[in-house]
Amino acid sequence: MIADAVTGIEAWTILHETYSSTDVSNVMRIEEEFGRARKTAEQNMEQWIGYMRSLAAQLRKVGVEVPANRVATRILNGLGQECKEMNRK
């Protein structure tokens, strides 16, 4: 998102405009990303958990209550079939 920013101020402006809004469309966008997120093959477990905690923090910042058990459920559900099959073995 900020990869093309030339200055730190430009990067901050992009981040601020993206995450500081509490309008409905921004809340819905973050909620959708939180609900659809899936661990990728490139992510290790620490990265995956950090990503989901970051999305939960964004939701909290815009006023959405996100209990720890919801975050844990999303982390586990987003592991994908490959991880679920490894647990069965």
SULWOLIN-V40816 format. One record per residue. RES is the residue in one letter. PSI is psi as a letter, one per 40 degrees, with the letter a starting at -180 (NA if undefined). Layout:
# SULWOLIN-V40816
res=RES psi=PSI
res=RES psi=PSI
This chain:
# SULWOLIN-V40816
res=M psi=d
res=I psi=e
res=A psi=d
res=D psi=e
res=A psi=h
res=V psi=d
res=T psi=i
res=G psi=d
res=I psi=d
res=E psi=d
res=A psi=d
res=W psi=d
res=T psi=d
res=I psi=d
res=L psi=d
res=H psi=d
res=E psi=d
res=T psi=d
res=Y psi=e
res=S psi=e
res=S psi=h
res=T psi=e
res=D psi=i
res=V psi=d
res=S psi=d
res=N psi=d
res=V psi=d
res=M psi=d
res=R psi=d
res=I psi=d
res=E psi=d
res=E psi=d
res=E psi=d
res=F psi=d
res=G psi=d
res=R psi=e
res=A psi=h
res=R psi=i
res=K psi=h
res=T psi=i
res=A psi=d
res=E psi=e
res=Q psi=h
res=N psi=i
res=M psi=d
res=E psi=d
res=Q psi=d
res=W psi=d
res=I psi=d
res=G psi=d
res=Y psi=d
res=M psi=d
res=R psi=d
res=S psi=d
res=L psi=d
res=A psi=d
res=A psi=d
res=Q psi=d
res=L psi=d
res=R psi=d
res=K psi=d
res=V psi=e
res=G psi=e
res=V psi=h
res=E psi=h
res=V psi=g
res=P psi=i
res=A psi=d
res=N psi=d
res=R psi=d
res=V psi=d
res=A psi=d
res=T psi=d
res=R psi=d
res=I psi=d
res=L psi=d
res=N psi=d
res=G psi=e
res=L psi=d
res=G psi=i
res=Q psi=d
res=E psi=d
res=C psi=d
res=K psi=d
res=E psi=d
res=M psi=d
res=N psi=d
res=R psi=d
res=K psi=NA
